[in-house]
Amino acid sequence: MEYAEVFHESLKIVSFCPMCRLRYDPLKAEVIGQSDNARLIYIRCQRCSISMMALIALSALGINSAVLVTDANSADIRRLQKREKVTFNDVIEVYQYIQSKRFTQYILHKVHER
């Protein structure tokens, strides 16, 4: 079985909404990204408007999938794919800023503005 056929079959995994259980046409799934053995797809439920991202990958062990319910739309996901990756140093820098007096003063100022 070719990868395209396996991928089409694997879409059955995400062929219903996890919130309202509406079944929808897997062919309406939007492919956001792909590689030789994986696809990232976006699906929006027509009934309850829940959005999902699903990663479907083919490995030697079979088909693997992960589904994430999100408030992002497909344009948001495409835009975020193009951004630089967050590095370990970025995380440390944000942590240090949150621990600083400058951040505390900023938050207090915003609270008093209301």
C-alpha distances in whole Angstrom, upper triangle without the diagonal:
4,7,8,6,7,10,11,11,12,15,16,18,20,21,24,27,28,32,33,29,29,25,24,22,19,19,22,21,22,20,23,22,19,18,15,13,15,17,20,21,24,25,28,29,31,34,35,34,32,30,27,25,22,20,16,15,12,13,13,15,12,13,16,18,22,24,27,30,32,35,33,32,29,32,33,30,30,33,33,30,33,35,36,35,38,39,41,44,43,43,46,48,47,48,52,52,52,54,57,60,59,56,58,61,58,57,61,62,59,60,63,63,62
4,5,5,6,9,10,11,12,15,17,18,20,21,24,27,28,32,32,30,29,26,24,21,18,17,21,19,20,18,20,19,15,14,12,11,13,14,18,19,22,23,27,28,30,33,34,33,31,28,25,23,20,18,15,13,11,13,13,15,13,13,16,18,21,23,26,29,30,33,31,30,27,29,31,28,27,30,30,27,29,32,33,32,35,37,39,42,41,41,44,46,45,47,50,50,50,53,55,58,57,54,56,59,56,55,59,60,57,58,61,60,60
4,5,5,6,8,10,10,12,15,16,17,18,22,25,26,29,30,27,27,24,22,20,16,16,19,17,17,15,17,15,12,11,9,7,9,11,14,15,19,20,24,26,28,31,31,30,28,25,22,20,17,14,11,10,8,10,12,14,11,10,13,14,18,20,23,25,27,30,28,27,24,26,27,24,23,27,27,24,26,29,30,29,31,33,35,38,37,37,41,42,42,43,46,47,46,49,51,54,53,50,53,55,52,51,55,56,53,54,58,57,56
4,5,5,6,9,10,11,13,15,16,17,20,23,25,28,29,26,25,22,20,17,13,12,15,14,15,13,16,14,12,12,10,9,10,10,14,14,17,18,22,24,25,28,29,28,26,24,21,19,16,15,12,11,10,14,16,17,14,12,15,15,18,19,22,24,26,28,26,25,22,24,26,23,22,26,26,23,25,28,30,29,32,34,36,39,38,38,42,43,42,44,47,47,47,49,52,55,53,50,53,55,52,51,55,55,52,54,57,56,55
4,5,5,6,9,10,12,14,16,16,19,22,24,27,28,25,24,20,19,16,13,12,16,15,16,15,18,17,15,15,13,12,13,13,16,16,19,19,23,24,25,28,29,28,27,24,22,20,17,16,13,13,11,14,16,17,13,12,15,16,19,20,23,25,27,30,28,26,24,27,28,25,25,29,29,26,29,31,33,32,35,37,39,42,41,41,44,45,44,46,49,49,49,51,54,57,56,53,55,57,54,53,57,57,54,55,59,58,57
4,5,5,6,9,10,12,14,15,18,21,22,26,26,23,23,20,19,16,13,14,17,15,17,15,18,17,14,14,12,10,11,11,14,15,18,18,22,23,25,28,28,27,26,23,20,18,15,14,10,10,8,11,13,13,10,8,11,12,16,17,21,23,25,28,27,26,23,26,27,24,24,28,28,25,28,30,32,30,33,34,36,40,39,38,41,43,42,43,47,47,46,49,52,55,54,50,53,55,52,51,55,56,53,53,57,56,55
4,5,5,6,9,10,11,13,16,19,20,23,24,22,21,18,16,14,11,11,14,12,13,11,14,13,11,12,11,9,8,8,11,11,14,15,19,20,22,25,26,24,22,20,17,15,12,11,7,8,8,12,14,15,11,9,11,11,14,15,18,20,22,25,23,22,20,23,24,21,21,24,24,21,24,27,28,27,30,32,34,37,36,35,39,40,39,40,44,44,43,46,49,52,50,47,49,52,49,48,51,52,49,50,54,53,52
4,5,5,8,10,11,11,15,17,19,22,23,20,19,16,14,11,8,8,11,10,12,12,15,15,14,15,14,13,12,11,13,12,14,14,18,19,20,23,24,23,22,20,17,16,13,13,10,12,12,15,18,18,14,11,13,13,16,16,19,21,22,25,24,22,20,23,24,22,22,26,26,23,26,29,31,30,32,35,37,40,38,38,42,43,41,43,46,46,46,48,51,54,52,49,51,53,51,49,53,53,50,51,55,53,52
4,5,6,8,10,10,14,17,18,22,22,19,18,15,14,12,9,11,14,13,15,15,18,18,16,17,16,14,13,13,15,14,16,16,19,19,21,23,25,24,22,21,18,17,14,14,11,12,11,15,16,16,12,10,12,12,15,16,19,21,23,26,25,24,22,26,27,24,24,28,28,26,29,31,33,32,34,36,38,41,40,39,43,44,43,44,47,47,46,49,52,55,54,50,52,55,52,50,54,55,51,52,56,55,53
4,5,6,8,9,13,15,16,20,21,18,18,15,14,13,9,11,14,12,14,13,16,16,14,16,15,12,11,11,12,12,14,14,17,18,21,22,23,22,20,18,15,14,11,10,7,9,9,13,15,14,10,7,9,8,11,12,16,18,20,23,23,22,20,24,24,21,22,26,25,23,26,29,30,29,31,33,34,38,36,35,39,41,39,40,44,44,43,45,48,51,50,47,49,51,49,47,50,51,48,49,53,52,50
4,5,5,6,10,12,14,17,18,15,15,12,11,9,6,8,10,8,11,11,14,15,14,16,17,14,12,10,11,9,11,11,14,14,17,19,20,19,17,15,13,12,9,10,8,11,12,16,18,17,14,10,11,9,12,11,14,16,18,21,20,19,17,21,22,19,20,24,23,22,25,27,29,28,30,33,34,37,36,35,39,40,38,39,43,43,42,45,47,50,49,45,47,50,47,45,49,49,46,47,50,49,48
4,5,5,8,11,13,16,16,13,13,10,10,9,7,10,12,11,14,15,18,18,18,20,20,17,15,14,15,13,14,12,15,15,17,18,19,19,18,16,14,14,12,13,11,14,14,18,20,18,15,12,13,11,13,12,16,17,19,22,22,21,20,24,25,22,23,27,27,25,29,31,33,31,33,35,37,40,38,37,41,42,41,41,45,45,44,46,49,52,51,47,49,51,49,47,50,51,48,48,52,51,49
4,6,8,10,11,14,15,12,13,11,11,12,9,13,14,12,15,15,17,18,18,19,20,17,14,13,13,12,13,12,15,15,18,19,19,19,16,15,12,12,10,11,9,12,13,16,19,17,13,10,10,8,10,9,13,14,17,20,21,20,20,23,24,21,23,26,25,24,27,29,31,29,30,33,34,37,36,34,38,40,38,38,42,42,41,43,46,49,48,45,46,49,46,44,47,49,45,46,49,49,47
4,6,7,9,12,13,11,11,9,9,10,7,11,11,9,12,13,15,16,17,19,20,18,15,13,12,10,10,9,11,11,14,15,15,15,13,12,9,10,8,10,10,13,15,18,21,20,16,13,12,9,10,8,11,11,14,17,17,17,16,20,20,18,20,23,23,22,25,27,29,28,29,32,33,36,34,33,37,38,36,37,40,40,39,42,44,47,46,42,44,46,44,42,45,46,43,43,46,46,44
4,7,9,12,12,9,8,6,6,7,5,9,10,9,13,14,17,19,19,22,22,20,17,15,15,12,12,9,11,10,12,14,15,15,13,13,11,12,11,14,13,16,18,21,24,22,19,15,15,13,13,11,14,14,16,19,19,18,18,21,22,20,22,25,25,24,28,30,32,31,32,35,37,40,37,36,40,41,39,40,44,43,42,45,47,50,49,45,46,49,46,44,47,48,45,45,48,47,46
4,6,9,8,5,5,4,6,9,9,12,12,11,15,17,19,21,22,24,26,23,20,18,17,14,13,10,10,8,11,11,12,12,11,12,11,13,12,15,15,19,21,24,26,25,21,18,17,14,14,12,13,12,15,17,18,18,18,22,22,21,23,26,26,25,29,30,33,32,33,35,37,40,38,36,40,41,38,39,43,43,41,44,46,48,48,44,45,47,45,42,45,46,43,43,46,46,43
4,5,6,5,5,7,8,11,11,14,13,12,15,17,19,21,22,25,27,25,21,19,17,14,12,9,8,6,9,9,9,9,8,9,9,12,12,16,16,20,23,25,28,26,23,20,19,15,14,11,11,10,12,14,16,16,17,20,20,19,22,24,24,24,28,29,31,30,31,34,35,38,36,34,38,39,36,37,40,40,38,41,43,45,44,41,42,44,41,39,42,43,39,39,43,42,40
4,6,6,8,10,11,14,14,17,16,15,17,19,20,22,23,26,28,25,22,20,18,15,14,11,11,9,13,12,10,11,9,10,9,12,12,15,17,20,23,25,28,25,23,20,18,14,13,10,10,8,12,14,16,17,18,22,21,20,23,25,24,25,28,29,31,29,30,33,34,36,34,32,36,37,34,35,38,38,36,39,41,43,43,39,40,42,40,37,40,42,38,38,41,41,39
4,6,8,11,13,16,16,20,18,17,19,21,22,24,26,29,31,28,25,23,20,18,16,13,11,9,12,10,8,10,7,10,11,14,15,18,20,23,26,29,31,29,27,23,21,18,16,13,12,9,12,13,16,17,19,22,21,21,24,26,25,26,29,30,32,31,31,34,35,37,35,33,36,37,34,35,38,38,35,38,41,43,42,38,39,41,39,36,39,40,36,36,39,39,36
4,6,9,11,15,16,19,18,17,20,23,24,26,28,31,33,30,27,24,22,19,17,14,12,9,10,8,7,10,9,12,13,16,17,21,22,26,28,31,33,31,28,25,24,20,19,15,15,13,15,16,18,19,20,24,23,23,26,28,28,28,32,33,35,34,34,37,38,41,38,37,40,41,38,38,42,41,39,42,44,46,45,41,42,44,42,39,41,42,39,38,42,41,38
4,6,9,13,14,17,16,16,19,22,23,25,27,29,31,28,25,23,21,18,17,13,12,9,11,9,10,12,11,13,13,16,16,20,20,23,26,28,31,29,26,22,21,18,17,15,15,13,16,18,20,20,21,25,25,24,26,29,28,29,32,33,36,34,35,38,39,42,39,38,41,42,39,40,44,43,41,44,46,48,47,44,44,47,44,42,44,45,42,41,45,44,42
4,6,10,12,15,14,14,18,20,22,25,26,29,30,28,25,23,21,18,16,12,11,8,8,7,9,11,11,13,13,16,17,20,20,24,26,29,32,30,27,23,23,20,19,16,17,15,17,18,20,19,20,23,24,23,26,28,28,29,32,33,36,35,36,39,40,43,41,39,43,44,41,42,45,45,43,45,48,50,49,45,46,48,45,43,46,47,43,43,46,45,43
4,7,9,12,12,12,16,19,21,23,24,27,28,26,23,21,20,16,15,12,11,9,10,10,12,13,13,14,14,16,16,19,18,22,24,27,29,28,24,21,21,18,18,16,17,16,18,20,21,20,20,23,24,23,25,28,28,28,31,33,36,35,36,39,41,43,41,40,44,45,42,43,47,46,44,47,50,52,51,47,48,50,47,45,48,49,45,45,49,48,45
4,6,9,8,9,13,16,18,21,22,25,26,24,21,19,18,14,13,9,9,8,8,10,12,12,12,13,13,15,15,18,17,21,23,26,29,28,24,21,21,18,18,15,17,16,18,19,19,18,17,21,22,21,23,26,26,26,29,31,34,33,35,38,40,42,40,39,43,44,41,42,46,45,44,47,49,51,50,46,48,50,47,45,48,48,45,45,48,47,45
4,5,6,8,11,14,17,19,20,23,24,22,20,17,17,13,13,10,11,10,11,13,15,15,15,14,14,15,15,17,17,20,21,25,28,27,23,20,20,18,19,17,18,18,19,21,20,18,17,21,23,21,22,25,26,26,28,31,34,33,35,38,40,43,41,40,44,44,42,44,47,47,45,48,51,53,51,48,50,52,49,47,50,50,47,47,51,49,47
4,5,5,9,11,14,16,16,19,20,18,16,13,13,10,10,8,11,11,13,15,17,16,15,14,12,13,12,14,13,16,18,21,24,23,20,16,17,14,16,14,16,16,18,20,19,17,16,19,21,19,20,23,24,23,26,28,31,30,32,35,37,40,38,37,41,42,40,41,45,44,43,46,49,51,50,46,48,50,47,45,49,49,46,46,50,49,47
4,5,8,10,14,15,16,19,19,18,16,14,14,11,11,10,12,13,14,17,19,17,17,16,15,15,14,15,14,17,19,22,25,25,21,18,19,17,18,17,19,19,20,21,20,18,16,19,21,19,19,23,24,23,25,28,31,31,33,36,38,41,39,39,42,43,41,43,46,46,45,48,50,52,51,47,49,51,48,47,50,50,47,48,51,50,48
4,6,9,12,15,16,20,21,20,18,14,14,10,9,7,9,10,11,14,16,14,14,13,13,13,13,16,15,19,21,24,27,27,24,20,20,18,18,16,17,17,17,18,17,14,13,16,18,17,17,21,22,21,24,26,29,29,31,35,37,40,37,37,41,41,39,41,44,43,42,46,48,50,48,45,47,49,45,44,47,47,44,45,48,46,45
4,6,9,12,13,17,18,17,14,11,10,6,6,5,8,10,12,15,16,14,13,11,10,10,10,12,12,15,18,21,25,24,21,17,17,14,15,13,14,14,15,16,15,12,11,14,16,14,15,18,19,18,21,23,26,26,28,31,34,36,34,33,37,38,36,38,41,40,39,43,45,47,45,42,44,46,43,41,45,45,42,43,46,45,43
4,6,9,11,15,17,17,14,10,9,5,5,6,9,12,14,17,18,15,14,11,11,10,10,12,13,16,18,22,25,25,22,19,18,16,16,14,15,15,15,16,14,11,8,11,13,11,11,15,16,15,17,20,23,23,26,29,32,34,31,32,35,36,34,36,39,38,38,41,43,45,43,40,43,44,41,40,43,43,40,41,45,43,42
4,6,7,11,13,13,10,7,6,4,6,9,12,15,17,21,21,18,17,14,12,10,10,10,11,13,15,19,22,23,20,17,16,14,15,14,15,16,16,17,15,13,9,12,14,11,10,14,15,13,16,19,21,21,24,27,29,32,30,30,34,34,33,35,38,37,37,40,42,45,43,40,42,44,41,40,44,44,41,42,46,44,43
4,7,11,14,14,11,8,5,5,7,10,13,16,19,22,21,18,17,13,12,9,10,10,12,14,17,20,23,24,22,18,17,15,15,14,14,15,14,16,13,11,7,9,11,8,7,11,11,9,12,15,17,18,20,23,26,28,26,27,30,31,29,32,35,34,34,37,39,41,39,37,39,41,38,37,41,41,38,39,43,41,40
4,7,11,11,8,6,5,7,10,13,16,20,22,25,25,22,20,16,14,11,11,9,11,12,15,17,21,22,20,17,16,14,14,15,15,17,17,18,15,14,11,12,13,10,8,12,12,9,11,14,16,16,19,22,25,27,25,26,30,30,29,31,34,34,34,37,39,42,40,37,40,42,39,38,42,42,39,41,44,43,42
4,7,8,6,4,6,9,12,15,19,22,24,27,27,24,22,19,16,13,12,9,9,9,12,14,18,19,17,15,14,14,15,15,17,19,19,21,19,18,14,16,17,13,12,15,15,12,14,17,18,18,21,23,26,28,27,28,31,32,31,33,36,36,36,39,41,44,43,40,43,45,42,41,45,45,42,44,48,46,46
4,6,5,6,9,12,15,19,22,25,28,31,30,28,26,22,19,16,14,11,11,9,10,12,16,18,16,14,14,14,16,18,19,22,22,25,22,21,18,19,20,16,15,18,17,14,16,18,19,18,22,23,26,28,27,28,31,33,32,34,37,37,37,40,42,45,44,41,44,46,43,43,47,47,45,46,50,49,48
4,6,8,12,14,18,21,25,27,30,33,33,30,28,25,22,18,16,13,11,9,9,11,13,16,15,13,14,15,17,20,22,25,25,28,25,24,21,23,24,20,19,22,21,18,19,22,22,22,25,26,28,31,31,31,34,36,35,37,40,40,41,43,45,49,47,45,47,50,47,46,50,51,48,50,53,52,52
4,7,11,13,17,20,23,26,29,31,31,29,27,23,20,17,14,11,8,6,5,7,10,12,11,10,11,12,14,17,19,22,24,26,24,24,21,23,24,20,19,22,21,18,20,23,23,22,25,26,28,31,31,31,34,35,35,36,39,40,40,42,45,48,47,44,47,49,47,46,50,50,48,49,53,52,51
4,7,10,13,16,20,22,25,28,27,25,23,20,16,13,10,7,6,4,6,9,13,14,12,9,9,9,11,13,16,19,20,23,21,20,17,20,20,16,16,19,18,15,18,20,21,20,22,24,26,29,28,28,32,33,32,34,37,37,37,40,42,45,44,41,44,46,43,43,46,47,44,46,49,48,48
4,6,10,13,16,19,22,25,24,22,20,16,13,10,8,6,5,6,9,12,16,17,14,11,11,10,11,12,14,16,17,20,18,17,14,16,17,14,13,17,16,14,16,19,20,19,22,24,27,29,28,28,32,33,32,33,36,37,36,39,41,44,43,40,42,45,42,41,45,45,42,44,47,46,45
4,7,10,14,17,20,22,22,19,17,13,10,7,6,5,6,9,12,15,19,19,17,13,12,10,10,10,11,13,14,16,14,13,11,13,14,10,11,14,13,11,14,17,18,17,20,22,25,28,26,26,29,30,29,31,34,34,33,36,38,41,40,37,39,41,39,37,41,42,39,40,44,42,42
4,7,10,13,16,19,18,16,14,11,8,6,5,6,8,11,14,17,21,21,18,15,14,11,11,9,11,12,12,15,13,11,9,12,13,10,11,14,14,13,16,18,21,20,22,25,28,30,28,28,32,32,31,32,36,35,35,38,40,43,41,38,40,42,39,38,41,42,39,40,43,42,41
4,7,10,13,16,15,12,11,7,6,5,7,9,11,15,18,21,25,24,21,18,16,13,12,10,10,10,10,11,10,8,6,10,11,9,10,14,14,13,16,18,21,21,23,26,28,31,28,28,32,32,30,32,35,35,34,37,39,41,40,36,38,40,37,36,39,40,36,38,41,40,38
4,7,9,12,12,10,8,6,5,7,8,11,13,17,20,23,26,26,23,19,18,14,13,10,10,10,10,11,11,9,8,12,13,12,14,17,17,17,20,22,25,24,26,29,31,34,31,31,34,35,33,34,38,37,36,39,41,43,42,38,40,42,39,37,40,41,37,38,42,40,39
4,6,9,9,6,6,4,6,9,11,15,17,20,23,27,30,29,26,22,21,17,16,12,12,10,10,10,10,8,9,12,13,13,15,18,18,19,22,23,26,26,27,31,33,35,32,31,35,36,33,35,38,37,35,39,41,43,41,38,39,41,38,36,39,39,36,36,40,38,36
4,5,6,5,5,6,8,12,13,17,18,22,25,28,31,30,27,23,22,19,17,14,13,11,12,12,13,12,13,16,17,17,19,21,22,22,25,27,30,29,30,34,36,38,35,34,38,38,35,37,40,39,37,41,43,45,43,40,41,43,40,38,41,41,37,38,41,40,37
4,6,6,8,10,12,15,17,20,22,25,28,31,35,33,30,26,25,22,21,17,17,14,15,14,15,13,15,17,19,19,21,23,24,25,28,29,32,32,33,37,39,41,38,37,41,41,38,40,43,42,40,43,45,47,45,42,43,45,42,40,42,43,39,39,42,41,38
4,6,8,11,13,17,19,22,24,27,30,33,36,35,32,28,27,23,22,18,18,15,16,15,17,16,17,20,21,21,24,26,26,27,30,31,34,34,35,38,40,42,39,38,42,42,39,40,44,42,40,44,46,47,46,42,43,45,42,39,42,42,39,38,41,40,38
4,6,9,12,16,18,21,23,27,30,33,36,34,31,28,26,23,21,17,16,12,13,12,14,14,17,19,19,20,23,24,24,26,29,30,32,32,32,36,37,39,36,35,39,39,36,37,40,39,37,40,42,44,42,39,39,41,38,36,38,39,35,35,38,37,34
4,6,10,13,16,20,22,25,28,31,35,33,31,27,25,21,19,16,14,11,10,9,11,10,13,15,16,16,19,20,21,22,25,26,29,29,29,33,35,37,34,33,36,36,33,35,38,37,35,38,40,42,40,37,38,39,36,34,37,37,33,34,37,35,33
4,7,10,13,17,19,23,26,29,32,31,28,24,22,18,16,12,11,7,7,7,10,10,12,15,15,15,18,19,19,21,24,24,27,26,27,30,32,34,31,30,33,34,31,32,36,34,33,36,38,40,38,35,36,38,35,33,35,36,32,33,36,35,33
4,7,10,14,16,20,23,26,29,28,26,22,20,16,14,10,8,6,5,6,7,7,9,12,12,11,14,16,16,17,20,21,24,23,24,27,29,32,29,28,31,32,29,30,34,33,31,35,37,39,37,34,35,37,34,32,35,36,32,33,36,35,33
4,6,10,13,16,19,22,26,25,22,18,16,12,10,7,5,4,6,8,8,9,9,13,12,11,14,16,15,16,19,20,23,22,23,26,28,30,28,27,30,31,29,30,33,33,31,34,37,39,38,34,36,38,35,33,36,37,34,34,38,37,35
4,7,10,13,17,19,23,22,20,16,14,10,8,6,5,7,7,10,9,9,9,12,12,9,12,14,13,13,17,18,20,19,20,23,25,28,25,25,28,29,27,29,32,32,30,34,36,38,37,34,36,38,35,33,37,38,35,35,39,38,37
4,6,10,13,16,19,19,16,12,10,7,6,4,6,9,10,14,13,13,12,15,15,12,14,17,16,15,18,20,21,20,21,24,26,29,27,26,30,31,29,30,34,34,33,36,38,41,40,36,38,41,38,36,40,41,38,39,42,41,40
4,6,10,13,16,16,14,10,8,5,5,7,9,12,13,16,15,15,14,17,16,13,14,17,16,14,17,19,20,18,20,23,24,27,26,25,29,30,29,30,33,34,33,36,38,41,40,37,39,41,39,37,41,42,39,40,44,43,42
4,7,10,14,13,11,7,6,4,7,9,12,15,17,20,19,18,16,20,20,16,17,20,19,17,20,22,23,21,23,25,27,30,29,28,32,34,32,33,37,37,36,39,42,45,44,40,43,45,43,41,45,46,43,44,48,47,46
4,6,10,10,8,6,5,6,9,12,15,18,20,23,22,22,19,22,22,18,19,22,21,18,21,23,23,22,24,25,27,30,29,29,32,34,33,34,37,38,37,40,42,46,45,42,44,47,44,43,47,48,45,46,50,49,48
4,7,8,6,5,6,9,12,15,18,21,23,27,25,25,23,25,26,22,22,25,24,21,24,26,26,25,27,28,29,33,32,32,35,37,36,37,40,41,41,43,46,49,48,45,47,50,48,47,50,51,49,50,53,53,52
4,5,5,6,7,11,14,17,20,24,26,29,28,28,26,28,28,24,25,28,26,23,26,27,27,25,27,28,29,32,32,32,35,37,36,37,40,41,41,43,46,49,49,46,48,51,49,48,51,52,50,51,55,54,54
4,6,8,10,14,17,20,24,27,29,33,31,32,29,32,32,28,28,31,30,27,29,31,31,28,30,31,32,35,35,35,37,40,39,40,43,44,44,46,49,52,52,49,51,54,52,51,54,56,53,54,58,58,57
4,7,8,12,15,19,22,25,28,32,31,31,29,32,32,28,29,32,30,27,30,32,32,29,30,31,32,35,35,34,37,40,39,39,42,44,43,45,48,51,51,48,50,53,51,50,53,55,52,53,57,57,56
4,7,10,14,17,20,23,26,29,29,29,27,30,30,26,27,30,29,26,29,31,31,29,31,32,32,36,36,35,38,40,39,40,43,44,43,45,48,52,51,48,50,53,51,49,53,54,52,52,56,56,55
4,7,10,13,17,20,22,26,25,25,23,27,27,23,24,27,26,23,27,28,29,27,28,30,31,35,34,33,36,38,37,38,41,42,41,43,46,49,49,46,48,50,48,47,50,51,49,49,53,53,52
4,7,10,14,17,20,23,23,23,22,25,24,21,22,25,23,21,25,26,26,24,25,27,28,31,31,29,33,35,34,34,38,38,37,40,43,46,45,42,44,47,45,43,46,48,45,46,50,49,48
4,7,10,13,16,20,19,20,19,22,21,18,20,23,21,19,23,24,25,23,24,26,27,30,29,28,31,33,32,32,36,37,35,38,41,44,43,40,41,44,42,40,44,45,42,43,47,46,45
4,7,10,13,16,16,17,17,20,19,16,18,21,19,17,21,22,23,21,21,23,25,28,27,25,28,30,29,29,33,33,32,34,37,40,40,36,38,41,38,37,40,41,39,39,43,43,41
4,7,10,13,14,15,15,18,17,14,17,19,18,17,21,22,23,21,22,24,26,29,27,25,29,31,28,29,33,33,31,34,37,39,39,35,37,39,37,35,38,40,37,37,41,40,39
4,6,10,11,12,13,16,14,12,15,17,15,16,19,20,21,19,20,23,24,27,25,23,27,28,25,26,30,30,28,31,34,36,35,32,33,36,33,31,35,36,33,33,37,37,35
4,7,9,11,13,16,14,13,16,18,16,17,21,21,23,21,22,25,26,29,26,24,28,29,26,27,31,30,28,31,34,36,35,31,33,35,33,30,34,35,31,32,35,35,33
4,5,8,10,13,11,10,14,15,13,15,18,18,21,20,20,23,25,27,24,23,26,27,24,25,29,28,26,29,32,34,32,29,30,32,30,28,31,32,28,29,32,32,30
4,7,10,12,10,10,14,14,13,16,19,19,21,21,21,24,26,28,25,23,27,27,24,26,29,28,26,29,31,33,31,28,29,31,28,26,29,30,26,27,30,29,27
4,7,8,6,7,10,11,10,12,15,15,18,18,19,22,25,26,23,23,26,26,23,25,29,27,26,29,31,33,31,28,30,31,28,27,30,30,27,28,31,30,29
4,5,5,6,9,10,11,13,15,16,19,20,21,25,27,29,26,25,29,29,26,29,32,30,29,33,34,36,34,31,33,35,31,30,33,33,30,31,34,32,31
4,5,5,6,9,10,11,13,15,18,19,21,24,27,29,26,26,30,30,28,30,33,32,31,35,36,38,36,33,35,37,33,32,36,36,32,34,37,35,34
4,5,5,6,9,10,11,13,17,18,20,24,27,28,25,25,29,29,26,29,32,30,30,34,35,37,35,32,34,35,32,31,35,34,31,33,36,34,33
4,5,5,6,9,10,11,15,15,17,21,23,25,21,22,26,25,23,25,28,27,26,30,31,33,31,28,30,32,28,28,31,31,28,29,33,31,30
4,5,5,6,9,10,13,14,16,19,22,24,21,21,25,25,23,25,28,27,27,30,32,34,32,29,32,33,30,29,33,33,30,32,35,33,33
4,6,5,7,9,13,14,16,20,23,25,22,23,26,26,25,27,30,29,29,32,34,36,34,31,34,35,32,32,35,35,32,34,37,35,35
4,5,6,7,11,13,15,18,22,23,20,21,24,24,22,25,28,26,26,30,31,33,31,28,31,32,29,29,33,32,29,31,34,33,32
4,5,5,8,9,11,15,18,19,16,17,21,21,19,22,24,23,24,27,28,31,29,26,29,30,27,27,31,31,28,30,33,32,32
4,6,8,9,12,15,18,20,17,19,22,22,21,24,26,26,26,29,31,33,31,29,32,34,30,30,34,34,31,34,37,35,35
4,7,9,12,15,19,20,17,19,22,22,21,24,26,26,26,30,31,33,31,29,32,33,30,31,34,34,32,34,37,35,36
4,6,9,12,16,16,14,16,19,18,18,21,23,22,23,26,27,30,27,25,28,30,27,27,31,31,29,31,34,33,33
4,7,9,13,13,11,13,16,16,16,19,21,20,22,24,25,28,26,24,28,29,27,27,31,31,29,32,35,33,34
4,6,10,11,9,11,14,15,15,17,19,19,20,23,24,28,26,24,27,29,27,27,31,31,29,32,35,34,35
4,7,8,6,7,11,11,11,13,15,16,17,19,21,24,23,21,24,26,24,24,28,28,27,29,32,31,32
4,5,5,7,9,10,11,13,14,16,17,19,20,24,23,21,24,26,25,25,29,30,28,31,34,33,34
4,5,5,6,9,10,11,12,14,16,17,19,22,22,20,23,26,24,25,28,29,29,30,33,34,35
4,5,5,6,9,10,10,12,14,15,16,20,19,18,21,24,23,23,27,28,27,29,32,32,34
4,5,5,6,9,10,11,12,14,15,19,18,16,19,22,20,21,24,25,24,26,29,29,30
4,5,5,6,9,10,11,12,14,18,17,15,18,21,19,20,23,24,23,25,28,28,30
4,6,5,6,9,10,11,12,16,16,15,17,20,19,20,23,24,24,26,28,29,30
4,5,5,6,9,10,11,14,13,12,15,18,17,18,21,22,22,24,26,27,28
4,5,5,6,9,10,13,12,10,13,16,14,15,18,19,19,21,23,24,25
4,5,5,6,9,12,13,11,13,16,15,15,18,20,20,21,24,25,26
4,5,5,6,10,10,10,12,14,14,15,18,19,20,21,24,25,26
4,5,5,8,8,6,9,11,11,12,15,16,16,18,20,21,23
4,6,8,8,6,8,11,10,10,13,15,15,16,19,20,21
4,7,9,7,8,11,12,12,14,16,17,18,20,22,23
4,5,6,7,9,10,11,13,15,16,17,19,21,23
4,5,5,6,9,10,10,12,14,15,16,18,21
4,5,5,6,9,10,11,12,14,15,17,19
4,5,5,6,9,10,11,12,14,15,18
4,5,5,6,9,10,11,12,14,16
4,5,5,6,9,10,11,12,15
4,6,5,6,9,10,11,13
4,5,5,6,9,10,12
4,5,5,6,9,10
4,5,5,6,9
4,5,5,7
4,5,6
4,5
4
